[in-house]
Amino acid sequence: MHGQKHIKIVFGLRLHYKKWCKNYKNYAVKISKNVAFIEKMRRSFRLPDSLEAYLLTTEAKKAQNRVRFFLRYSGQRIATVTCDKNGKRLLSTEDFDDENERDFNCPIKCKKQCDWNAIEAKKFRSYFKSKDIRRNSTHNNNEHRLENLLLKEFAQSTKKELQNIQPVQIGRCRYPMPTPLCASDPTALAARYSDRAFGSIDILTRTGEKTNTRLCIMEVKDKYDVKKEPPKIVLKQAIAYAVFLHELLRNEECGKEWWKLFGFRRKKKEKLILNVACVMPMPTNGEEPDTSFAGDSYSVGNDDMIELHYVYFTETDDKIKIVKHSLNGKSVDK
């Protein structure tokens, strides 16, 4: 089903090996050195449950004395918080004022960096505490909103629908893992190798227990569209990212560093298995979603494998309910 695409992706990655390997080795070395500082800075400010702090690779690799976090509401960027070693915490909405007013009717602006405890900064955070804020623009990205809800569900420690799953974070921040692959075409490499040319994995998690924990690459869609993007097509995008992560983790120059950054303390197994999953709403027409591929696996070199899975959900009042999934070694129908 996917063998030829695996070959094309691996060939492309190896053809451009020197370019991406140099970049990702550089990222791993710099981010590893900065993780403790990033986590300390993240602990220096509190957010309401409605807001989340994201860390970009470009910020993480230069976070020696200061670090900038991006705040998101309902999956959309609304502000930045810059923290430094001297205790400064500065909130800025300058790059997002137009979108904040357009999409959320937010009139509060911190164009110049406001002290975290300044009146305007407090008013801004208080505004986005409200549960009644609804997007009112056609410019929305509903998939980002669903990613946010899914991440909240996965990050819970107890009482969650899908057990034994946690999002990969860096410095206690949400971290969109970048790849040098073009997401829209799983067989093509991005033309430019710069930070802006990367596509990022929708959701990267650890699933399973103890020594059976695996990385899971998740591709999120906001609807179950059997004609345009059925599950098997969605999986191809996740597979492309998984092939890259396999090449990265097996890389002698930086694989160990990335393994640790992804939250693993134990050594990589001789046989590395990566899960990929399509994450989609249940069909609205009452039909059963496709589960035929669950557990299928494909070789990516030596004994290493990519294994296919699904997570189907419903949403009610901004809360996710996992209805069917095939992770953690079994299929579950709730």
ROZA-846378 format. One record per residue (C-alpha): residue in one letter; z, x, y. Coordinates in Angstrom, 2 decimals, always signed. Layout:
BEGIN
<site><aa>A</aa><w>Z</w><u>X</u><v>Y</v></site>
...
***
This chain:
BEGIN
<site><aa>M</aa><w>+0.00</w><u>+0.00</u><v>+0.00</v></site>
<site><aa>H</aa><w>+0.99</w><u>+2.68</u><v>+2.51</v></site>
<site><aa>G</aa><w>+0.14</w><u>+5.95</u><v>+0.75</v></site>
<site><aa>Q</aa><w>-2.95</w><u>+6.87</u><v>+2.77</v></site>
<site><aa>K</aa><w>-1.15</w><u>+6.17</u><v>+6.05</v></site>
<site><aa>H</aa><w>+1.70</w><u>+8.46</u><v>+4.94</v></site>
<site><aa>I</aa><w>-0.83</w><u>+11.21</u><v>+4.33</v></site>
<site><aa>K</aa><w>-2.43</w><u>+10.73</u><v>+7.75</v></site>
<site><aa>I</aa><w>+0.91</w><u>+10.70</u><v>+9.57</v></site>
<site><aa>V</aa><w>+2.26</w><u>+13.76</u><v>+7.74</v></site>
<site><aa>F</aa><w>-1.01</w><u>+15.61</u><v>+8.32</v></site>
<site><aa>G</aa><w>-0.90</w><u>+14.79</u><v>+12.03</v></site>
<site><aa>L</aa><w>+2.71</w><u>+15.89</u><v>+12.36</v></site>
<site><aa>R</aa><w>+2.05</w><u>+19.15</u><v>+10.57</v></site>
<site><aa>L</aa><w>-1.10</w><u>+19.75</u><v>+12.60</v></site>
<site><aa>H</aa><w>+0.95</w><u>+19.46</u><v>+15.79</v></site>
<site><aa>Y</aa><w>+4.02</w><u>+21.09</u><v>+14.22</v></site>
<site><aa>K</aa><w>+4.51</w><u>+23.84</u><v>+16.79</v></site>
<site><aa>K</aa><w>+4.51</w><u>+21.36</u><v>+19.67</v></site>
<site><aa>W</aa><w>+7.03</w><u>+18.81</u><v>+18.43</v></site>
<site><aa>C</aa><w>+9.15</w><u>+21.29</u><v>+16.48</v></site>
<site><aa>K</aa><w>+9.78</w><u>+23.37</u><v>+19.58</v></site>
<site><aa>N</aa><w>+10.71</w><u>+20.29</u><v>+21.58</v></site>
<site><aa>Y</aa><w>+13.05</w><u>+18.79</u><v>+19.00</v></site>
<site><aa>K</aa><w>+14.75</w><u>+22.08</u><v>+18.23</v></site>
<site><aa>N</aa><w>+15.40</w><u>+22.44</u><v>+21.95</v></site>
<site><aa>Y</aa><w>+16.80</w><u>+18.91</u><v>+22.15</v></site>
<site><aa>A</aa><w>+19.06</w><u>+19.38</u><v>+19.14</v></site>
<site><aa>V</aa><w>+20.55</w><u>+22.67</u><v>+20.38</v></site>
<site><aa>K</aa><w>+21.20</w><u>+21.40</u><v>+23.90</v></site>
<site><aa>I</aa><w>+22.47</w><u>+17.95</u><v>+22.94</v></site>
<site><aa>S</aa><w>+24.81</w><u>+19.37</u><v>+20.29</v></site>
<site><aa>K</aa><w>+26.41</w><u>+21.59</u><v>+22.91</v></site>
<site><aa>N</aa><w>+26.86</w><u>+18.66</u><v>+25.29</v></site>
<site><aa>V</aa><w>+28.10</w><u>+15.92</u><v>+22.93</v></site>
<site><aa>A</aa><w>+31.81</w><u>+16.49</u><v>+23.59</v></site>
<site><aa>F</aa><w>+31.28</w><u>+16.43</u><v>+27.36</v></site>
<site><aa>I</aa><w>+29.10</w><u>+13.31</u><v>+27.14</v></site>
<site><aa>E</aa><w>+31.75</w><u>+11.49</u><v>+25.12</v></site>
<site><aa>K</aa><w>+34.46</w><u>+12.52</u><v>+27.56</v></site>
<site><aa>M</aa><w>+32.42</w><u>+11.22</u><v>+30.49</v></site>
<site><aa>R</aa><w>+31.68</w><u>+7.98</u><v>+28.68</v></site>
<site><aa>R</aa><w>+35.39</w><u>+7.44</u><v>+28.10</v></site>
<site><aa>S</aa><w>+36.03</w><u>+7.87</u><v>+31.82</v></site>
<site><aa>F</aa><w>+34.80</w><u>+4.37</u><v>+32.74</v></site>
<site><aa>R</aa><w>+35.12</w><u>+0.94</u><v>+31.18</v></site>
<site><aa>L</aa><w>+32.45</w><u>-1.72</u><v>+30.98</v></site>
<site><aa>P</aa><w>+32.67</w><u>-5.49</u><v>+30.50</v></site>
<site><aa>D</aa><w>+31.46</w><u>-6.69</u><v>+27.11</v></site>
<site><aa>S</aa><w>+28.24</w><u>-7.92</u><v>+28.71</v></site>
<site><aa>L</aa><w>+27.12</w><u>-4.39</u><v>+29.68</v></site>
<site><aa>E</aa><w>+26.15</w><u>-1.42</u><v>+27.52</v></site>
<site><aa>A</aa><w>+25.73</w><u>+2.28</u><v>+28.35</v></site>
<site><aa>Y</aa><w>+22.58</w><u>+4.00</u><v>+27.10</v></site>
<site><aa>L</aa><w>+21.93</w><u>+7.73</u><v>+26.94</v></site>
<site><aa>L</aa><w>+18.41</w><u>+9.15</u><v>+27.18</v></site>
<site><aa>T</aa><w>+17.35</w><u>+12.46</u><v>+25.66</v></site>
<site><aa>T</aa><w>+16.35</w><u>+13.80</u><v>+29.06</v></site>
<site><aa>E</aa><w>+19.90</w><u>+13.22</u><v>+30.32</v></site>
<site><aa>A</aa><w>+21.68</w><u>+14.35</u><v>+27.15</v></site>
<site><aa>K</aa><w>+20.03</w><u>+17.76</u><v>+27.00</v></site>
<site><aa>K</aa><w>+21.07</w><u>+18.70</u><v>+30.58</v></site>
<site><aa>A</aa><w>+24.55</w><u>+17.15</u><v>+30.48</v></site>
<site><aa>Q</aa><w>+26.61</w><u>+20.31</u><v>+30.99</v></site>
<site><aa>N</aa><w>+28.51</w><u>+19.44</u><v>+34.16</v></site>
<site><aa>R</aa><w>+27.25</w><u>+15.94</u><v>+34.92</v></site>
<site><aa>V</aa><w>+25.59</w><u>+13.15</u><v>+32.99</v></site>
<site><aa>R</aa><w>+23.76</w><u>+9.98</u><v>+33.95</v></site>
<site><aa>F</aa><w>+24.08</w><u>+6.82</u><v>+31.85</v></site>
<site><aa>F</aa><w>+21.84</w><u>+3.77</u><v>+32.11</v></site>
<site><aa>L</aa><w>+23.55</w><u>+0.38</u><v>+32.14</v></site>
<site><aa>R</aa><w>+21.78</w><u>-2.52</u><v>+30.46</v></site>
<site><aa>Y</aa><w>+22.42</w><u>-6.23</u><v>+30.61</v></site>
<site><aa>S</aa><w>+20.79</w><u>-8.33</u><v>+27.89</v></site>
<site><aa>G</aa><w>+18.74</w><u>-5.27</u><v>+26.97</v></site>
<site><aa>Q</aa><w>+17.40</w><u>-4.69</u><v>+30.51</v></site>
<site><aa>R</aa><w>+18.26</w><u>-1.73</u><v>+32.73</v></site>
<site><aa>I</aa><w>+20.22</w><u>-2.80</u><v>+35.79</v></site>
<site><aa>A</aa><w>+21.98</w><u>+0.36</u><v>+37.08</v></site>
<site><aa>T</aa><w>+22.95</w><u>+3.97</u><v>+36.45</v></site>
<site><aa>V</aa><w>+26.37</w><u>+5.61</u><v>+36.29</v></site>
<site><aa>T</aa><w>+26.60</w><u>+9.32</u><v>+37.03</v></site>
<site><aa>C</aa><w>+29.77</w><u>+11.17</u><v>+36.01</v></site>
<site><aa>D</aa><w>+30.66</w><u>+14.80</u><v>+36.59</v></site>
<site><aa>K</aa><w>+33.32</w><u>+17.27</u><v>+35.50</v></site>
<site><aa>N</aa><w>+35.19</w><u>+16.86</u><v>+38.80</v></site>
<site><aa>G</aa><w>+35.95</w><u>+13.21</u><v>+38.07</v></site>
<site><aa>K</aa><w>+33.28</w><u>+11.55</u><v>+40.21</v></site>
<site><aa>R</aa><w>+31.84</w><u>+8.30</u><v>+38.85</v></site>
<site><aa>L</aa><w>+28.98</w><u>+6.94</u><v>+40.90</v></site>
<site><aa>L</aa><w>+27.15</w><u>+3.64</u><v>+40.39</v></site>
<site><aa>S</aa><w>+23.59</w><u>+3.16</u><v>+41.66</v></site>
<site><aa>T</aa><w>+21.24</w><u>+0.16</u><v>+41.47</v></site>
<site><aa>E</aa><w>+18.55</w><u>+1.69</u><v>+43.66</v></site>
<site><aa>D</aa><w>+15.83</w><u>+1.82</u><v>+41.00</v></site>
<site><aa>F</aa><w>+16.51</w><u>-1.71</u><v>+39.76</v></site>
<site><aa>D</aa><w>+17.27</w><u>-3.87</u><v>+42.80</v></site>
<site><aa>D</aa><w>+13.96</w><u>-5.73</u><v>+42.80</v></site>
<site><aa>E</aa><w>+14.15</w><u>-6.56</u><v>+39.08</v></site>
<site><aa>N</aa><w>+17.84</w><u>-7.49</u><v>+39.30</v></site>
<site><aa>E</aa><w>+17.11</w><u>-9.99</u><v>+42.05</v></site>
<site><aa>R</aa><w>+13.92</w><u>-11.27</u><v>+40.42</v></site>
<site><aa>D</aa><w>+15.29</w><u>-11.69</u><v>+36.91</v></site>
<site><aa>F</aa><w>+19.00</w><u>-12.34</u><v>+37.41</v></site>
<site><aa>N</aa><w>+19.28</w><u>-13.56</u><v>+41.04</v></site>
<site><aa>C</aa><w>+21.61</w><u>-10.64</u><v>+41.71</v></site>
<site><aa>P</aa><w>+21.96</w><u>-10.03</u><v>+45.47</v></site>
<site><aa>I</aa><w>+24.41</w><u>-7.13</u><v>+45.15</v></site>
<site><aa>K</aa><w>+22.94</w><u>-3.69</u><v>+45.77</v></site>
<site><aa>C</aa><w>+24.34</w><u>-0.18</u><v>+45.57</v></site>
<site><aa>K</aa><w>+21.31</w><u>+1.67</u><v>+46.90</v></site>
<site><aa>K</aa><w>+23.30</w><u>+4.73</u><v>+47.70</v></site>
<site><aa>Q</aa><w>+25.51</w><u>+5.93</u><v>+44.92</v></site>
<site><aa>C</aa><w>+28.75</w><u>+3.96</u><v>+45.19</v></site>
<site><aa>D</aa><w>+32.07</w><u>+5.20</u><v>+43.94</v></site>
<site><aa>W</aa><w>+32.93</w><u>+3.39</u><v>+40.72</v></site>
<site><aa>N</aa><w>+35.92</w><u>+1.76</u><v>+42.38</v></site>
<site><aa>A</aa><w>+34.16</w><u>+0.86</u><v>+45.63</v></site>
<site><aa>I</aa><w>+34.09</w><u>-2.83</u><v>+46.57</v></site>
<site><aa>E</aa><w>+30.32</w><u>-3.20</u><v>+46.09</v></site>
<site><aa>A</aa><w>+30.45</w><u>-1.48</u><v>+42.68</v></site>
<site><aa>K</aa><w>+33.21</w><u>-3.82</u><v>+41.53</v></site>
<site><aa>K</aa><w>+31.31</w><u>-6.85</u><v>+42.82</v></site>
<site><aa>F</aa><w>+28.21</w><u>-5.73</u><v>+40.94</v></site>
<site><aa>R</aa><w>+30.04</w><u>-5.33</u><v>+37.64</v></site>
<site><aa>S</aa><w>+31.83</w><u>-8.63</u><v>+38.17</v></site>
<site><aa>Y</aa><w>+28.52</w><u>-10.41</u><v>+38.75</v></site>
<site><aa>F</aa><w>+27.21</w><u>-9.27</u><v>+35.37</v></site>
<site><aa>K</aa><w>+30.42</w><u>-10.28</u><v>+33.64</v></site>
<site><aa>S</aa><w>+29.29</w><u>-13.88</u><v>+33.85</v></site>
<site><aa>K</aa><w>+28.04</w><u>-15.47</u><v>+30.64</v></site>
<site><aa>D</aa><w>+25.97</w><u>-17.95</u><v>+32.61</v></site>
<site><aa>I</aa><w>+23.37</w><u>-15.50</u><v>+33.90</v></site>
<site><aa>R</aa><w>+19.98</w><u>-16.32</u><v>+32.46</v></site>
<site><aa>R</aa><w>+16.71</w><u>-14.56</u><v>+32.96</v></site>
<site><aa>N</aa><w>+14.33</w><u>-16.53</u><v>+35.13</v></site>
<site><aa>S</aa><w>+11.24</w><u>-14.34</u><v>+35.07</v></site>
<site><aa>T</aa><w>+8.08</w><u>-14.13</u><v>+33.01</v></site>
<site><aa>H</aa><w>+8.44</w><u>-10.33</u><v>+33.03</v></site>
<site><aa>N</aa><w>+11.06</w><u>-10.42</u><v>+30.27</v></site>
<site><aa>N</aa><w>+11.00</w><u>-8.36</u><v>+27.15</v></site>
<site><aa>N</aa><w>+12.59</w><u>-10.65</u><v>+24.62</v></site>
<site><aa>E</aa><w>+12.59</w><u>-7.98</u><v>+21.93</v></site>
<site><aa>H</aa><w>+14.91</w><u>-5.81</u><v>+24.04</v></site>
<site><aa>R</aa><w>+17.24</w><u>-8.77</u><v>+24.45</v></site>
<site><aa>L</aa><w>+17.30</w><u>-9.31</u><v>+20.68</v></site>
<site><aa>E</aa><w>+17.80</w><u>-5.58</u><v>+20.06</v></site>
<site><aa>N</aa><w>+20.86</w><u>-5.79</u><v>+22.29</v></site>
<site><aa>L</aa><w>+22.28</w><u>-8.75</u><v>+20.35</v></site>
<site><aa>L</aa><w>+21.55</w><u>-7.09</u><v>+17.01</v></site>
<site><aa>L</aa><w>+23.21</w><u>-3.84</u><v>+18.10</v></site>
<site><aa>K</aa><w>+26.29</w><u>-5.76</u><v>+19.20</v></site>
<site><aa>E</aa><w>+26.43</w><u>-7.43</u><v>+15.79</v></site>
<site><aa>F</aa><w>+25.89</w><u>-4.19</u><v>+13.86</v></site>
<site><aa>A</aa><w>+28.47</w><u>-2.27</u><v>+15.95</v></site>
<site><aa>Q</aa><w>+31.36</w><u>-4.58</u><v>+15.12</v></site>
<site><aa>S</aa><w>+33.95</w><u>-3.00</u><v>+12.87</v></site>
<site><aa>T</aa><w>+34.94</w><u>-6.23</u><v>+11.10</v></site>
<site><aa>K</aa><w>+33.84</w><u>-9.85</u><v>+10.74</v></site>
<site><aa>K</aa><w>+30.16</w><u>-9.14</u><v>+10.93</v></site>
<site><aa>E</aa><w>+27.32</w><u>-10.69</u><v>+9.02</v></site>
<site><aa>L</aa><w>+25.95</w><u>-7.46</u><v>+7.56</v></site>
<site><aa>Q</aa><w>+28.60</w><u>-5.12</u><v>+6.19</v></site>
<site><aa>N</aa><w>+28.43</w><u>-1.31</u><v>+5.94</v></site>
<site><aa>I</aa><w>+26.15</w><u>-0.78</u><v>+8.90</v></site>
<site><aa>Q</aa><w>+26.64</w><u>+1.06</u><v>+12.19</v></site>
<site><aa>P</aa><w>+24.16</w><u>+1.99</u><v>+14.94</v></site>
<site><aa>V</aa><w>+23.51</w><u>+5.69</u><v>+15.45</v></site>
<site><aa>Q</aa><w>+25.10</w><u>+6.73</u><v>+18.73</v></site>
<site><aa>I</aa><w>+25.45</w><u>+9.99</u><v>+20.64</v></site>
<site><aa>G</aa><w>+28.56</w><u>+10.57</u><v>+22.70</v></site>
<site><aa>R</aa><w>+29.64</w><u>+6.98</u><v>+22.01</v></site>
<site><aa>C</aa><w>+26.50</w><u>+5.71</u><v>+23.74</v></site>
<site><aa>R</aa><w>+23.53</w><u>+3.77</u><v>+22.53</v></site>
<site><aa>Y</aa><w>+20.74</w><u>+6.24</u><v>+21.97</v></site>
<site><aa>P</aa><w>+17.04</w><u>+5.28</u><v>+21.70</v></site>
<site><aa>M</aa><w>+15.77</w><u>+7.97</u><v>+19.32</v></site>
<site><aa>P</aa><w>+12.43</w><u>+9.31</u><v>+20.61</v></site>
<site><aa>T</aa><w>+9.48</w><u>+10.22</u><v>+18.40</v></site>
<site><aa>P</aa><w>+6.14</w><u>+11.92</u><v>+19.11</v></site>
<site><aa>L</aa><w>+4.33</w><u>+9.01</u><v>+17.46</v></site>
<site><aa>C</aa><w>+2.52</w><u>+6.15</u><v>+19.14</v></site>
<site><aa>A</aa><w>+4.33</w><u>+2.94</u><v>+18.11</v></site>
<site><aa>S</aa><w>+1.37</w><u>+0.64</u><v>+18.63</v></site>
<site><aa>D</aa><w>-0.77</w><u>+2.63</u><v>+16.18</v></site>
<site><aa>P</aa><w>+1.29</w><u>+4.01</u><v>+13.28</v></site>
<site><aa>T</aa><w>-1.42</w><u>+6.51</u><v>+12.31</v></site>
<site><aa>A</aa><w>-1.93</w><u>+8.08</u><v>+15.74</v></site>
<site><aa>L</aa><w>+0.08</w><u>+10.77</u><v>+17.48</v></site>
<site><aa>A</aa><w>+0.89</w><u>+10.41</u><v>+21.16</v></site>
<site><aa>A</aa><w>-1.67</w><u>+12.29</u><v>+23.21</v></site>
<site><aa>R</aa><w>+0.89</w><u>+14.06</u><v>+25.39</v></site>
<site><aa>Y</aa><w>+4.05</w><u>+15.88</u><v>+24.29</v></site>
<site><aa>S</aa><w>+6.29</w><u>+15.15</u><v>+27.22</v></site>
<site><aa>D</aa><w>+9.43</w><u>+13.04</u><v>+27.47</v></site>
<site><aa>R</aa><w>+7.45</w><u>+10.14</u><v>+28.89</v></site>
<site><aa>A</aa><w>+4.91</w><u>+10.22</u><v>+26.06</v></site>
<site><aa>F</aa><w>+7.41</w><u>+9.42</u><v>+23.33</v></site>
<site><aa>G</aa><w>+7.80</w><u>+6.14</u><v>+21.53</v></site>
<site><aa>S</aa><w>+11.35</w><u>+5.32</u><v>+20.51</v></site>
<site><aa>I</aa><w>+12.75</w><u>+3.69</u><v>+17.39</v></site>
<site><aa>D</aa><w>+13.88</w><u>+0.12</u><v>+18.08</v></site>
<site><aa>I</aa><w>+17.16</w><u>+0.44</u><v>+16.17</v></site>
<site><aa>L</aa><w>+18.41</w><u>+3.40</u><v>+14.14</v></site>
<site><aa>T</aa><w>+21.44</w><u>+2.77</u><v>+11.93</v></site>
<site><aa>R</aa><w>+23.47</w><u>+4.19</u><v>+9.08</v></site>
<site><aa>T</aa><w>+23.75</w><u>+1.77</u><v>+6.18</v></site>
<site><aa>G</aa><w>+25.74</w><u>+1.95</u><v>+2.96</v></site>
<site><aa>E</aa><w>+29.06</w><u>+3.48</u><v>+1.98</v></site>
<site><aa>K</aa><w>+30.33</w><u>+7.05</u><v>+1.70</v></site>
<site><aa>T</aa><w>+27.87</w><u>+9.27</u><v>-0.19</v></site>
<site><aa>N</aa><w>+25.42</w><u>+6.36</u><v>-0.51</v></site>
<site><aa>T</aa><w>+24.99</w><u>+6.06</u><v>+3.27</v></site>
<site><aa>R</aa><w>+21.39</w><u>+6.26</u><v>+4.43</v></site>
<site><aa>L</aa><w>+19.55</w><u>+6.22</u><v>+7.71</v></site>
<site><aa>C</aa><w>+17.74</w><u>+2.95</u><v>+8.35</v></site>
<site><aa>I</aa><w>+14.80</w><u>+2.74</u><v>+10.76</v></site>
<site><aa>M</aa><w>+14.47</w><u>-0.81</u><v>+12.06</v></site>
<site><aa>E</aa><w>+11.48</w><u>-2.39</u><v>+13.76</v></site>
<site><aa>V</aa><w>+12.46</w><u>-5.53</u><v>+15.71</v></site>
<site><aa>K</aa><w>+10.18</w><u>-8.48</u><v>+16.49</v></site>
<site><aa>D</aa><w>+11.06</w><u>-11.58</u><v>+18.48</v></site>
<site><aa>K</aa><w>+9.22</w><u>-14.01</u><v>+16.22</v></site>
<site><aa>Y</aa><w>+7.98</w><u>-14.39</u><v>+12.68</v></site>
<site><aa>D</aa><w>+4.22</w><u>-14.39</u><v>+13.14</v></site>
<site><aa>V</aa><w>+2.50</w><u>-14.44</u><v>+9.77</v></site>
<site><aa>K</aa><w>-0.98</w><u>-14.23</u><v>+11.36</v></site>
<site><aa>K</aa><w>-0.60</w><u>-11.49</u><v>+13.98</v></site>
<site><aa>E</aa><w>+2.40</w><u>-9.46</u><v>+12.83</v></site>
<site><aa>P</aa><w>+3.60</w><u>-10.38</u><v>+9.35</v></site>
<site><aa>P</aa><w>+6.49</w><u>-8.34</u><v>+7.89</v></site>
<site><aa>K</aa><w>+4.23</w><u>-5.89</u><v>+6.04</v></site>
<site><aa>I</aa><w>+2.43</w><u>-4.99</u><v>+9.27</v></site>
<site><aa>V</aa><w>+5.72</w><u>-4.62</u><v>+11.13</v></site>
<site><aa>L</aa><w>+6.94</w><u>-2.31</u><v>+8.38</v></site>
<site><aa>K</aa><w>+4.03</w><u>+0.06</u><v>+8.99</v></site>
<site><aa>Q</aa><w>+5.42</w><u>+0.88</u><v>+12.44</v></site>
<site><aa>A</aa><w>+8.86</w><u>+1.57</u><v>+11.00</v></site>
<site><aa>I</aa><w>+7.31</w><u>+3.68</u><v>+8.24</v></site>
<site><aa>A</aa><w>+5.53</w><u>+5.86</u><v>+10.79</v></site>
<site><aa>Y</aa><w>+8.86</w><u>+6.61</u><v>+12.49</v></site>
<site><aa>A</aa><w>+10.55</w><u>+7.20</u><v>+9.13</v></site>
<site><aa>V</aa><w>+7.90</w><u>+9.73</u><v>+8.15</v></site>
<site><aa>F</aa><w>+8.62</w><u>+11.63</u><v>+11.36</v></site>
<site><aa>L</aa><w>+12.39</w><u>+11.52</u><v>+10.79</v></site>
<site><aa>H</aa><w>+11.85</w><u>+12.85</u><v>+7.28</v></site>
<site><aa>E</aa><w>+9.82</w><u>+15.77</u><v>+8.63</v></site>
<site><aa>L</aa><w>+12.50</w><u>+16.35</u><v>+11.28</v></site>
<site><aa>L</aa><w>+15.44</w><u>+16.27</u><v>+8.89</v></site>
<site><aa>R</aa><w>+13.72</w><u>+18.56</u><v>+6.39</v></site>
<site><aa>N</aa><w>+12.83</w><u>+21.00</u><v>+9.17</v></site>
<site><aa>E</aa><w>+14.47</w><u>+24.37</u><v>+8.59</v></site>
<site><aa>E</aa><w>+14.83</w><u>+25.09</u><v>+12.30</v></site>
<site><aa>C</aa><w>+16.63</w><u>+21.94</u><v>+13.48</v></site>
<site><aa>G</aa><w>+17.07</w><u>+19.50</u><v>+10.57</v></site>
<site><aa>K</aa><w>+20.77</w><u>+20.27</u><v>+10.08</v></site>
<site><aa>E</aa><w>+21.54</w><u>+19.75</u><v>+13.76</v></site>
<site><aa>W</aa><w>+19.83</w><u>+16.36</u><v>+13.85</v></site>
<site><aa>W</aa><w>+21.57</w><u>+15.31</u><v>+10.63</v></site>
<site><aa>K</aa><w>+24.91</w><u>+15.94</u><v>+12.33</v></site>
<site><aa>L</aa><w>+23.82</w><u>+14.23</u><v>+15.54</v></site>
<site><aa>F</aa><w>+22.97</w><u>+11.15</u><v>+13.49</v></site>
<site><aa>G</aa><w>+26.62</w><u>+10.99</u><v>+12.45</v></site>
<site><aa>F</aa><w>+26.66</w><u>+12.61</u><v>+8.99</v></site>
<site><aa>R</aa><w>+29.39</w><u>+15.07</u><v>+8.09</v></site>
<site><aa>R</aa><w>+28.31</w><u>+15.76</u><v>+4.53</v></site>
<site><aa>K</aa><w>+25.31</w><u>+17.90</u><v>+3.65</v></site>
<site><aa>K</aa><w>+21.94</w><u>+16.31</u><v>+3.10</v></site>
<site><aa>K</aa><w>+21.26</w><u>+15.36</u><v>-0.49</v></site>
<site><aa>E</aa><w>+18.61</w><u>+17.12</u><v>-2.50</v></site>
<site><aa>K</aa><w>+16.95</w><u>+13.71</u><v>-2.72</v></site>
<site><aa>L</aa><w>+16.74</w><u>+12.13</u><v>+0.72</v></site>
<site><aa>I</aa><w>+16.10</w><u>+8.38</u><v>+0.89</v></site>
<site><aa>L</aa><w>+15.37</w><u>+6.71</u><v>+4.21</v></site>
<site><aa>N</aa><w>+15.46</w><u>+2.93</u><v>+4.55</v></site>
<site><aa>V</aa><w>+12.98</w><u>+1.12</u><v>+6.76</v></site>
<site><aa>A</aa><w>+13.40</w><u>-2.54</u><v>+7.65</v></site>
<site><aa>C</aa><w>+11.53</w><u>-5.24</u><v>+9.50</v></site>
<site><aa>V</aa><w>+14.07</w><u>-7.19</u><v>+11.56</v></site>
<site><aa>M</aa><w>+12.74</w><u>-10.63</u><v>+12.47</v></site>
<site><aa>P</aa><w>+13.82</w><u>-14.22</u><v>+13.14</v></site>
<site><aa>M</aa><w>+13.52</w><u>-16.71</u><v>+10.32</v></site>
<site><aa>P</aa><w>+10.23</w><u>-18.67</u><v>+10.32</v></site>
<site><aa>T</aa><w>+10.43</w><u>-21.75</u><v>+12.52</v></site>
<site><aa>N</aa><w>+8.20</w><u>-23.85</u><v>+10.27</v></site>
<site><aa>G</aa><w>+10.76</w><u>-24.06</u><v>+7.49</v></site>
<site><aa>E</aa><w>+8.88</w><u>-21.70</u><v>+5.18</v></site>
<site><aa>E</aa><w>+10.62</w><u>-18.87</u><v>+3.37</v></site>
<site><aa>P</aa><w>+10.02</w><u>-15.38</u><v>+4.84</v></site>
<site><aa>D</aa><w>+8.28</w><u>-12.68</u><v>+2.83</v></site>
<site><aa>T</aa><w>+10.74</w><u>-10.69</u><v>+0.69</v></site>
<site><aa>S</aa><w>+8.24</w><u>-9.43</u><v>-1.89</v></site>
<site><aa>F</aa><w>+8.35</w><u>-5.82</u><v>-0.74</v></site>
<site><aa>A</aa><w>+12.14</w><u>-5.34</u><v>-0.81</v></site>
<site><aa>G</aa><w>+13.09</w><u>-2.21</u><v>-2.72</v></site>
<site><aa>D</aa><w>+9.56</w><u>-0.81</u><v>-2.88</v></site>
<site><aa>S</aa><w>+9.62</w><u>+2.94</u><v>-2.34</v></site>
<site><aa>Y</aa><w>+7.10</w><u>+5.62</u><v>-1.44</v></site>
<site><aa>S</aa><w>+7.22</w><u>+9.37</u><v>-1.85</v></site>
<site><aa>V</aa><w>+7.21</w><u>+11.57</u><v>+1.26</v></site>
<site><aa>G</aa><w>+7.39</w><u>+14.90</u><v>-0.50</v></site>
<site><aa>N</aa><w>+9.31</w><u>+16.35</u><v>-3.44</v></site>
<site><aa>D</aa><w>+11.91</w><u>+13.78</u><v>-4.51</v></site>
<site><aa>D</aa><w>+12.34</w><u>+12.29</u><v>-1.04</v></site>
<site><aa>M</aa><w>+11.56</w><u>+8.60</u><v>-0.61</v></site>
<site><aa>I</aa><w>+11.13</w><u>+5.83</u><v>+1.95</v></site>
<site><aa>E</aa><w>+12.45</w><u>+2.46</u><v>+0.79</v></site>
<site><aa>L</aa><w>+11.38</w><u>-0.88</u><v>+2.27</v></site>
<site><aa>H</aa><w>+13.77</w><u>-3.66</u><v>+3.34</v></site>
<site><aa>Y</aa><w>+14.07</w><u>-6.78</u><v>+5.46</v></site>
<site><aa>V</aa><w>+16.64</w><u>-8.38</u><v>+7.76</v></site>
<site><aa>Y</aa><w>+15.98</w><u>-11.98</u><v>+8.77</v></site>
<site><aa>F</aa><w>+18.20</w><u>-13.72</u><v>+11.31</v></site>
<site><aa>T</aa><w>+18.73</w><u>-16.76</u><v>+13.50</v></site>
<site><aa>E</aa><w>+20.10</w><u>-16.84</u><v>+17.06</v></site>
<site><aa>T</aa><w>+22.40</w><u>-19.43</u><v>+18.57</v></site>
<site><aa>D</aa><w>+24.06</w><u>-19.14</u><v>+21.99</v></site>
<site><aa>D</aa><w>+23.23</w><u>-15.43</u><v>+22.23</v></site>
<site><aa>K</aa><w>+24.79</w><u>-14.68</u><v>+18.85</v></site>
<site><aa>I</aa><w>+22.99</w><u>-13.32</u><v>+15.82</v></site>
<site><aa>K</aa><w>+23.46</w><u>-14.71</u><v>+12.33</v></site>
<site><aa>I</aa><w>+22.00</w><u>-12.64</u><v>+9.51</v></site>
<site><aa>V</aa><w>+20.47</w><u>-15.12</u><v>+7.05</v></site>
<site><aa>K</aa><w>+18.74</w><u>-12.83</u><v>+4.56</v></site>
<site><aa>H</aa><w>+18.74</w><u>-9.07</u><v>+4.04</v></site>
<site><aa>S</aa><w>+18.05</w><u>-6.56</u><v>+1.29</v></site>
<site><aa>L</aa><w>+20.14</w><u>-3.61</u><v>+2.52</v></site>
<site><aa>N</aa><w>+23.05</w><u>-1.87</u><v>+0.78</v></site>
<site><aa>G</aa><w>+21.47</w><u>-2.09</u><v>-2.63</v></site>
<site><aa>K</aa><w>+21.19</w><u>-5.84</u><v>-2.93</v></site>
<site><aa>S</aa><w>+19.44</w><u>-8.89</u><v>-1.55</v></site>
<site><aa>V</aa><w>+21.67</w><u>-11.37</u><v>+0.27</v></site>
<site><aa>D</aa><w>+20.79</w><u>-14.97</u><v>+1.10</v></site>
<site><aa>K</aa><w>+23.42</w><u>-16.69</u><v>+3.23</v></site>
***
